[in-house]
């Protein structure tokens, strides 16, 4: 009867190939006594080897791509570190970039005593690689309630994100990027935000769609003063009191409201047009709104070449405010007003009758003027306008 091969009792006498095999078997979930029996070593030797590696933490048959470090490579890194090899020499032997090995050692270091531990590092990499990951909104109910509430107030995701940063500057858990909010609304399979909340966004849809635009032929308005003659102070927005205006039209051109936006503060005035939006009605509504302002805050108005302002000369005589007209098909020349009209479509969607009264219009104007704006360093138009009025007073 052949004598049994004596077990290796000393860690220092253990061949390096046996060490690797002990670690590999431990990573697959084998118990210490099973490894000791198979490889002819003592349990103390197995314990001594796998303890610095992270003990037995099974990774469920995770097969990594060539771009990721495998468990075997992580074991080689640990053994190389034990031998005192440099990270560059380990990288050369594994055919990896030194920065890859450096980042891996930093991520897999548990503490100063044990240093890099390959099995927990592999387990952590497996956990990080799993998809899909839980989103911030799915894990944070107070944040989700706040975001939904602001969306229902027609705030944009970027406005919500910046306001959260201001309100919770010391709490990262209550901050979220605007891109994350968009993804939670639009990306399939994410139920953190209701799909119908997409209607609260300015566009009302998930993707931008190219839309053709056919400009209508318009009759020339007599005695127009073009935007090229507007004072230079209006162009750079340094001096307040210059306004941009337009009409927001309802279904079948049967209803409308007038909009005026102050270029410096983006403050909005909405004109009540209950009967019609002919030139006399628009002139009277605009004059009624503009004369309530301080003299220094009514310098000029920029409008497109719409027939509703055909009586601009009479308006200037009544109020002393000069009207300038944009070039044809040049909406960017009154960009603040175009942006505001886009925001107003959240309250008055296209293709619907604009049914309103003066109180409803004021409520909508207050809502717009209470939104923080990026261009105002996340202050609201109401705050900036109040600062101007206080300065004048």
Number of C-alpha atoms within 10 A of each C-alpha: 3 4 5 7 7 9 13 17 15 12 16 9 8 13 9 11 8 13 18 17 14 23 25 19 16 23 26 14 14 16 15 20 14 13 20 19 12 9 15 16 21 19 19 15 19 23 18 13 17 22 13 18 25 19 22 21 16 17 18 11 8 12 11 13 8 7 7 11 17 17 21 16 19 23 21 17 25 23 20 16 16 12 9 9 13 12 18 15 13 21 18 11 12 16 9 16 13 17 12 13 20 13 10 19 21 12 15 21 16 16 9 7 8 12 17 27 25 30 28 22 22 25 19 14 18 15 12 10 11 8 7 8 9 10 13 18 21 14 12 13 13 11 18 18 13 13 22 19 13 16 20 14 15 23 23 21 20 18 19 25 20 20 19 20 17 12 11 13 12 10 10 10 14 21 20 21 14 15 11 14 23 17 15 20 19 18 11 9 9 16 13 20 20 12 15 11 16 18 15 19 21 17 16 15 14 15 8 8 8 6 6 6 7 7 8 7 7 10 10 11 16 10 10 16 17 16 19 11 9 18 12 11 11 19 13 10 14 12 15 19 22 27 29 25 25 23 21 19 20 18 13 9 13 13 20 23 23 19 23 27 28 24 25 22 27 25 24 27 23 21 24 24 20 15 10 15 23 14 15 17 19 24 21 16 17 22 18 13 14 18 15 10 12 12 14 13 20 20 17 20 24 26 25 23 21 17 15 19 24 21 19 25 18 14 20 16 10 13 15 16 20 18 23 21 23 20 15 12 13 10 14 12 18 21 14 23 26 18 13 19 20 16 19 19 15 17 13 21 18 14 11 13 16 20 13 15 11 12 10 12 17 16 11 17 18 16 15 24 22 16 21 22 20 12 11 14 9 14 17 21 24 21 16 17 20 14 13 17 13 9 8 11 7
